[in-house]
Amino acid sequence: MRQCLGCNEHKPKIELVRILRTPEGEITLDLTGKKSGRGAYLCKDPACLKKLRRSRRAEANLGVAIPEEVWDALEAAMAEEN
């Protein structure tokens, strides 16, 4: 079980999208949940993404600023899922 940073609900890891900070400091999406690095989890709900983006909670959790490209990739991944 992991906690969504948008809605604070606990859900199985498979139901969430992982934002990953690699050991090199790069921010990417980890749709498999298996890559090495620090992760922040998010529901596949666009409302949670908007809430998370406004609150900057993921950036605080990962310790780095998240580039616009990653936010755009998250939006695209969620649109693909739904």
N, CA, C and O atoms as CSV, one atom per row, in Angstrom:
chain,resi,resn,atom,element,x,y,z
A,1,MET,N,N,0.836,-1.178,0.000
A,1,MET,CA,C,0.000,0.000,0.000
A,1,MET,C,C,0.887,1.250,0.000
A,1,MET,O,O,1.889,1.331,0.710
A,2,ARG,N,N,0.483,2.204,-0.813
A,2,ARG,CA,C,1.194,3.481,-0.891
A,2,ARG,C,C,0.163,4.600,-0.758
A,2,ARG,O,O,-1.026,4.384,-0.991
A,3,GLN,N,N,0.619,5.796,-0.383
A,3,GLN,CA,C,-0.281,6.927,-0.198
A,3,GLN,C,C,-0.177,7.882,-1.377
A,3,GLN,O,O,0.917,8.287,-1.771
A,4,CYS,N,N,-1.323,8.232,-1.929
A,4,CYS,CA,C,-1.379,9.235,-2.992
A,4,CYS,C,C,-1.116,10.600,-2.367
A,4,CYS,O,O,-1.744,10.958,-1.371
A,5,LEU,N,N,-0.198,11.358,-2.943
A,5,LEU,CA,C,0.109,12.686,-2.416
A,5,LEU,C,C,-0.953,13.717,-2.771
A,5,LEU,O,O,-0.950,14.819,-2.222
A,6,GLY,N,N,-1.860,13.375,-3.679
A,6,GLY,CA,C,-2.929,14.293,-4.052
A,6,GLY,C,C,-4.115,14.215,-3.109
A,6,GLY,O,O,-4.561,15.234,-2.581
A,7,CYS,N,N,-4.632,13.000,-2.893
A,7,CYS,CA,C,-5.844,12.831,-2.079
A,7,CYS,C,C,-5.571,12.215,-0.713
A,7,CYS,O,O,-6.479,12.135,0.114
A,8,ASN,N,N,-4.344,11.780,-0.459
A,8,ASN,CA,C,-3.925,11.166,0.813
A,8,ASN,C,C,-4.554,9.807,1.088
A,8,ASN,O,O,-4.513,9.332,2.222
A,9,GLU,N,N,-5.137,9.172,0.071
A,9,GLU,CA,C,-5.716,7.840,0.249
A,9,GLU,C,C,-4.636,6.787,0.056
A,9,GLU,O,O,-3.728,6.951,-0.759
A,10,HIS,N,N,-4.746,5.695,0.822
A,10,HIS,CA,C,-3.822,4.571,0.670
A,10,HIS,C,C,-4.421,3.598,-0.343
A,10,HIS,O,O,-5.581,3.200,-0.233
A,11,LYS,N,N,-3.610,3.224,-1.325
A,11,LYS,CA,C,-4.052,2.328,-2.385
A,11,LYS,C,C,-2.936,1.351,-2.717
A,11,LYS,O,O,-1.777,1.600,-2.385
A,12,PRO,N,N,-3.271,0.241,-3.368
A,12,PRO,CA,C,-2.222,-0.679,-3.808
A,12,PRO,C,C,-1.287,0.013,-4.803
A,12,PRO,O,O,-1.715,0.837,-5.610
A,13,LYS,N,N,-0.034,-0.332,-4.729
A,13,LYS,CA,C,1.001,0.280,-5.558
A,13,LYS,C,C,0.664,0.212,-7.052
A,13,LYS,O,O,0.990,1.134,-7.799
A,14,ILE,N,N,0.033,-0.843,-7.481
A,14,ILE,CA,C,-0.280,-1.053,-8.903
A,14,ILE,C,C,-1.289,-0.028,-9.413
A,14,ILE,O,O,-1.340,0.229,-10.616
A,15,GLU,N,N,-2.094,0.565,-8.526
A,15,GLU,CA,C,-3.114,1.537,-8.922
A,15,GLU,C,C,-2.581,2.964,-8.996
A,15,GLU,O,O,-3.323,3.880,-9.352
A,16,LEU,N,N,-1.312,3.163,-8.667
A,16,LEU,CA,C,-0.734,4.498,-8.599
A,16,LEU,C,C,0.358,4.699,-9.643
A,16,LEU,O,O,0.936,3.736,-10.147
A,17,VAL,N,N,0.630,5.948,-9.956
A,17,VAL,CA,C,1.727,6.337,-10.842
A,17,VAL,C,C,2.852,6.837,-9.945
A,17,VAL,O,O,2.601,7.531,-8.960
A,18,ARG,N,N,4.087,6.488,-10.281
A,18,ARG,CA,C,5.234,6.884,-9.467
A,18,ARG,C,C,6.044,7.959,-10.183
A,18,ARG,O,O,6.428,7.799,-11.342
A,19,ILE,N,N,6.294,9.053,-9.475
A,19,ILE,CA,C,7.205,10.083,-9.956
A,19,ILE,C,C,8.538,9.761,-9.298
A,19,ILE,O,O,8.611,9.633,-8.076
A,20,LEU,N,N,9.579,9.629,-10.087
A,20,LEU,CA,C,10.855,9.118,-9.602
A,20,LEU,C,C,11.967,10.148,-9.699
A,20,LEU,O,O,12.124,10.811,-10.724
A,21,ARG,N,N,12.738,10.278,-8.627
A,21,ARG,CA,C,13.991,11.036,-8.667
A,21,ARG,C,C,15.100,9.996,-8.651
A,21,ARG,O,O,15.294,9.284,-7.666
A,22,THR,N,N,15.823,9.924,-9.762
A,22,THR,CA,C,16.895,8.937,-9.879
A,22,THR,C,C,18.075,9.336,-8.991
A,22,THR,O,O,18.142,10.478,-8.536
A,23,PRO,N,N,19.003,8.415,-8.740
A,23,PRO,CA,C,20.194,8.759,-7.958
A,23,PRO,C,C,21.011,9.900,-8.586
A,23,PRO,O,O,21.761,10.579,-7.886
A,24,GLU,N,N,20.867,10.108,-9.892
A,24,GLU,CA,C,21.563,11.201,-10.581
A,24,GLU,C,C,20.828,12.527,-10.452
A,24,GLU,O,O,21.348,13.562,-10.867
A,25,GLY,N,N,19.609,12.511,-9.874
A,25,GLY,CA,C,18.838,13.730,-9.672
A,25,GLY,C,C,17.838,14.034,-10.772
A,25,GLY,O,O,17.202,15.088,-10.746
A,26,GLU,N,N,17.685,13.144,-11.730
A,26,GLU,CA,C,16.736,13.339,-12.834
A,26,GLU,C,C,15.328,12.955,-12.373
A,26,GLU,O,O,15.157,11.999,-11.618
A,27,ILE,N,N,14.323,13.703,-12.830
A,27,ILE,CA,C,12.922,13.416,-12.500
A,27,ILE,C,C,12.268,12.772,-13.718
A,27,ILE,O,O,12.293,13.335,-14.813
A,28,THR,N,N,11.681,11.588,-13.523
A,28,THR,CA,C,11.005,10.867,-14.598
A,28,THR,C,C,9.768,10.174,-14.046
A,28,THR,O,O,9.533,10.157,-12.838
A,29,LEU,N,N,8.990,9.609,-14.944
A,29,LEU,CA,C,7.865,8.765,-14.548
A,29,LEU,C,C,8.324,7.318,-14.519
A,29,LEU,O,O,9.066,6.873,-15.394
A,30,ASP,N,N,7.883,6.599,-13.519
A,30,ASP,CA,C,8.179,5.178,-13.413
A,30,ASP,C,C,6.856,4.439,-13.399
A,30,ASP,O,O,6.257,4.239,-12.343
A,31,LEU,N,N,6.408,4.037,-14.565
A,31,LEU,CA,C,5.118,3.351,-14.665
A,31,LEU,C,C,5.200,1.906,-14.198
A,31,LEU,O,O,4.172,1.295,-13.905
A,32,THR,N,N,6.420,1.341,-14.124
A,32,THR,CA,C,6.590,-0.035,-13.660
A,32,THR,C,C,6.706,-0.108,-12.141
A,32,THR,O,O,6.377,-1.132,-11.543
A,33,GLY,N,N,7.172,0.975,-11.512
A,33,GLY,CA,C,7.340,0.991,-10.068
A,33,GLY,C,C,8.560,0.233,-9.592
A,33,GLY,O,O,8.674,-0.073,-8.405
A,34,LYS,N,N,9.483,-0.080,-10.506
A,34,LYS,CA,C,10.628,-0.912,-10.161
A,34,LYS,C,C,11.978,-0.223,-10.305
A,34,LYS,O,O,13.003,-0.791,-9.929
A,35,LYS,N,N,11.993,0.988,-10.842
A,35,LYS,CA,C,13.270,1.666,-11.050
A,35,LYS,C,C,13.849,2.128,-9.719
A,35,LYS,O,O,13.114,2.348,-8.757
A,36,SER,N,N,15.154,2.272,-9.672
A,36,SER,CA,C,15.851,2.675,-8.466
A,36,SER,C,C,15.755,4.179,-8.256
A,36,SER,O,O,15.914,4.951,-9.202
A,37,GLY,N,N,15.497,4.598,-7.024
A,37,GLY,CA,C,15.443,6.017,-6.704
A,37,GLY,C,C,14.333,6.332,-5.725
A,37,GLY,O,O,13.629,5.437,-5.259
A,38,ARG,N,N,14.181,7.598,-5.419
A,38,ARG,CA,C,13.159,8.081,-4.496
A,38,ARG,C,C,11.861,8.295,-5.256
A,38,ARG,O,O,11.864,8.931,-6.310
A,39,GLY,N,N,10.757,7.780,-4.746
A,39,GLY,CA,C,9.492,7.878,-5.448
A,39,GLY,C,C,8.420,8.619,-4.681
A,39,GLY,O,O,8.404,8.622,-3.450
A,40,ALA,N,N,7.527,9.245,-5.422
A,40,ALA,CA,C,6.325,9.876,-4.889
A,40,ALA,C,C,5.157,9.298,-5.686
A,40,ALA,O,O,5.227,9.211,-6.912
A,41,TYR,N,N,4.100,8.910,-5.007
A,41,TYR,CA,C,2.997,8.224,-5.661
A,41,TYR,C,C,1.782,9.125,-5.829
A,41,TYR,O,O,1.529,10.030,-5.033
A,42,LEU,N,N,1.038,8.841,-6.897
A,42,LEU,CA,C,-0.105,9.655,-7.274
A,42,LEU,C,C,-1.173,8.776,-7.910
A,42,LEU,O,O,-0.865,7.896,-8.715
A,43,CYS,N,N,-2.449,9.019,-7.541
A,43,CYS,CA,C,-3.572,8.320,-8.180
A,43,CYS,C,C,-3.585,8.626,-9.674
A,43,CYS,O,O,-2.985,9.603,-10.122
A,44,LYS,N,N,-4.257,7.803,-10.419
A,44,LYS,CA,C,-4.407,8.043,-11.858
A,44,LYS,C,C,-5.627,8.927,-12.119
A,44,LYS,O,O,-6.252,8.829,-13.175
A,45,ASP,N,N,-5.956,9.770,-11.176
A,45,ASP,CA,C,-7.094,10.677,-11.263
A,45,ASP,C,C,-6.590,12.085,-11.578
A,45,ASP,O,O,-5.758,12.613,-10.841
A,46,PRO,N,N,-7.077,12.703,-12.656
A,46,PRO,CA,C,-6.636,14.057,-13.006
A,46,PRO,C,C,-6.856,15.091,-11.896
A,46,PRO,O,O,-6.095,16.053,-11.794
A,47,ALA,N,N,-7.878,14.907,-11.071
A,47,ALA,CA,C,-8.127,15.844,-9.962
A,47,ALA,C,C,-6.986,15.785,-8.946
A,47,ALA,O,O,-6.586,16.814,-8.402
A,48,CYS,N,N,-6.466,14.597,-8.694
A,48,CYS,CA,C,-5.331,14.449,-7.767
A,48,CYS,C,C,-4.087,15.110,-8.341
A,48,CYS,O,O,-3.309,15.718,-7.607
A,49,LEU,N,N,-3.901,14.993,-9.636
A,49,LEU,CA,C,-2.745,15.622,-10.282
A,49,LEU,C,C,-2.811,17.140,-10.134
A,49,LEU,O,O,-1.811,17.776,-9.801
A,50,LYS,N,N,-3.980,17.719,-10.379
A,50,LYS,CA,C,-4.136,19.171,-10.244
A,50,LYS,C,C,-3.875,19.617,-8.807
A,50,LYS,O,O,-3.215,20.630,-8.573
A,51,LYS,N,N,-4.392,18.863,-7.859
A,51,LYS,CA,C,-4.206,19.183,-6.452
A,51,LYS,C,C,-2.724,19.093,-6.063
A,51,LYS,O,O,-2.209,19.954,-5.351
A,52,LEU,N,N,-2.057,18.055,-6.533
A,52,LEU,CA,C,-0.641,17.855,-6.235
A,52,LEU,C,C,0.216,18.941,-6.869
A,52,LEU,O,O,1.157,19.439,-6.251
A,53,ARG,N,N,-0.107,19.297,-8.078
A,53,ARG,CA,C,0.663,20.329,-8.784
A,53,ARG,C,C,0.558,21.677,-8.074
A,53,ARG,O,O,1.547,22.404,-7.976
A,54,ARG,N,N,-0.630,22.015,-7.578
A,54,ARG,CA,C,-0.839,23.270,-6.846
A,54,ARG,C,C,-0.108,23.277,-5.508
A,54,ARG,O,O,0.488,24.283,-5.125
A,55,SER,N,N,-0.157,22.157,-4.803
A,55,SER,CA,C,0.404,22.101,-3.454
A,55,SER,C,C,1.926,21.971,-3.427
A,55,SER,O,O,2.559,22.276,-2.416
A,56,ARG,N,N,2.515,21.517,-4.538
A,56,ARG,CA,C,3.963,21.299,-4.631
A,56,ARG,C,C,4.456,20.270,-3.608
A,56,ARG,O,O,5.626,20.276,-3.225
A,57,ARG,N,N,3.569,19.406,-3.182
A,57,ARG,CA,C,3.910,18.386,-2.191
A,57,ARG,C,C,4.893,17.358,-2.751
A,57,ARG,O,O,5.754,16.872,-2.019
A,58,ALA,N,N,4.779,17.025,-4.018
A,58,ALA,CA,C,5.695,16.061,-4.631
A,58,ALA,C,C,7.106,16.630,-4.672
A,58,ALA,O,O,8.081,15.912,-4.448
A,59,GLU,N,N,7.209,17.910,-4.956
A,59,GLU,CA,C,8.530,18.545,-5.002
A,59,GLU,C,C,9.171,18.536,-3.622
A,59,GLU,O,O,10.376,18.315,-3.500
A,60,ALA,N,N,8.386,18.772,-2.590
A,60,ALA,CA,C,8.910,18.717,-1.227
A,60,ALA,C,C,9.318,17.292,-0.871
A,60,ALA,O,O,10.339,17.074,-0.219
A,61,ASN,N,N,8.515,16.326,-1.305
A,61,ASN,CA,C,8.786,14.922,-1.022
A,61,ASN,C,C,10.061,14.446,-1.706
A,61,ASN,O,O,10.844,13.703,-1.114
A,62,LEU,N,N,10.272,14.870,-2.949
A,62,LEU,CA,C,11.442,14.438,-3.715
A,62,LEU,C,C,12.662,15.322,-3.480
A,62,LEU,O,O,13.786,14.913,-3.773
A,63,GLY,N,N,12.458,16.511,-2.963
A,63,GLY,CA,C,13.570,17.402,-2.672
A,63,GLY,C,C,14.123,18.156,-3.865
A,63,GLY,O,O,15.217,18.715,-3.787
A,64,VAL,N,N,13.387,18.182,-4.971
A,64,VAL,CA,C,13.803,18.912,-6.177
A,64,VAL,C,C,12.575,19.489,-6.872
A,64,VAL,O,O,11.450,19.045,-6.640
A,65,ALA,N,N,12.803,20.477,-7.722
A,65,ALA,CA,C,11.711,21.038,-8.523
A,65,ALA,C,C,11.372,20.070,-9.657
A,65,ALA,O,O,12.261,19.477,-10.268
A,66,ILE,N,N,10.091,19.921,-9.925
A,66,ILE,CA,C,9.654,19.026,-10.996
A,66,ILE,C,C,9.448,19.850,-12.256
A,66,ILE,O,O,8.661,20.797,-12.258
A,67,PRO,N,N,10.157,19.493,-13.343
A,67,PRO,CA,C,10.037,20.255,-14.589
A,67,PRO,C,C,8.641,20.139,-15.209
A,67,PRO,O,O,7.921,19.169,-14.970
A,68,GLU,N,N,8.276,21.136,-16.003
A,68,GLU,CA,C,6.978,21.149,-16.688
A,68,GLU,C,C,6.802,19.921,-17.575
A,68,GLU,O,O,5.686,19.424,-17.726
A,69,GLU,N,N,7.890,19.426,-18.164
A,69,GLU,CA,C,7.807,18.253,-19.048
A,69,GLU,C,C,7.274,17.039,-18.294
A,69,GLU,O,O,6.511,16.247,-18.848
A,70,VAL,N,N,7.674,16.889,-17.028
A,70,VAL,CA,C,7.214,15.747,-16.234
A,70,VAL,C,C,5.727,15.898,-15.922
A,70,VAL,O,O,4.975,14.926,-15.999
A,71,TRP,N,N,5.302,17.113,-15.569
A,71,TRP,CA,C,3.875,17.336,-15.322
A,71,TRP,C,C,3.068,17.042,-16.586
A,71,TRP,O,O,2.001,16.431,-16.519
A,72,ASP,N,N,3.586,17.483,-17.748
A,72,ASP,CA,C,2.904,17.229,-19.018
A,72,ASP,C,C,2.842,15.732,-19.320
A,72,ASP,O,O,1.828,15.237,-19.813
A,73,ALA,N,N,3.920,15.018,-19.025
A,73,ALA,CA,C,3.953,13.569,-19.241
A,73,ALA,C,C,2.954,12.870,-18.325
A,73,ALA,O,O,2.310,11.903,-18.732
A,74,LEU,N,N,2.824,13.349,-17.103
A,74,LEU,CA,C,1.837,12.787,-16.186
A,74,LEU,C,C,0.424,12.986,-16.719
A,74,LEU,O,O,-0.394,12.066,-16.695
A,75,GLU,N,N,0.146,14.190,-17.198
A,75,GLU,CA,C,-1.182,14.464,-17.763
A,75,GLU,C,C,-1.465,13.559,-18.956
A,75,GLU,O,O,-2.568,13.031,-19.096
A,76,ALA,N,N,-0.462,13.383,-19.815
A,76,ALA,CA,C,-0.614,12.520,-20.995
A,76,ALA,C,C,-0.838,11.072,-20.590
A,76,ALA,O,O,-1.675,10.387,-21.177
A,77,ALA,N,N,-0.098,10.598,-19.589
A,77,ALA,CA,C,-0.239,9.212,-19.124
A,77,ALA,C,C,-1.624,8.987,-18.545
A,77,ALA,O,O,-2.223,7.932,-18.755
A,78,MET,N,N,-2.137,9.970,-17.817
A,78,MET,CA,C,-3.470,9.836,-17.238
A,78,MET,C,C,-4.547,9.866,-18.314
A,78,MET,O,O,-5.543,9.149,-18.218
A,79,ALA,N,N,-4.352,10.682,-19.325
A,79,ALA,CA,C,-5.316,10.741,-20.433
A,79,ALA,C,C,-5.342,9.408,-21.178
A,79,ALA,O,O,-6.395,8.957,-21.627
A,80,GLU,N,N,-4.167,8.781,-21.304
A,80,GLU,CA,C,-4.058,7.479,-21.973
A,80,GLU,C,C,-4.791,6.397,-21.176
A,80,GLU,O,O,-5.468,5.544,-21.750
A,81,GLU,N,N,-4.649,6.443,-19.855
A,81,GLU,CA,C,-5.266,5.450,-18.968
A,81,GLU,C,C,-6.794,5.529,-19.003
A,81,GLU,O,O,-7.479,4.507,-18.961
A,82,ASN,N,N,-7.319,6.756,-19.081
A,82,ASN,CA,C,-8.779,6.935,-19.024
A,82,ASN,C,C,-9.326,6.917,-20.382
A,82,ASN,O,O,-10.536,7.052,-20.561
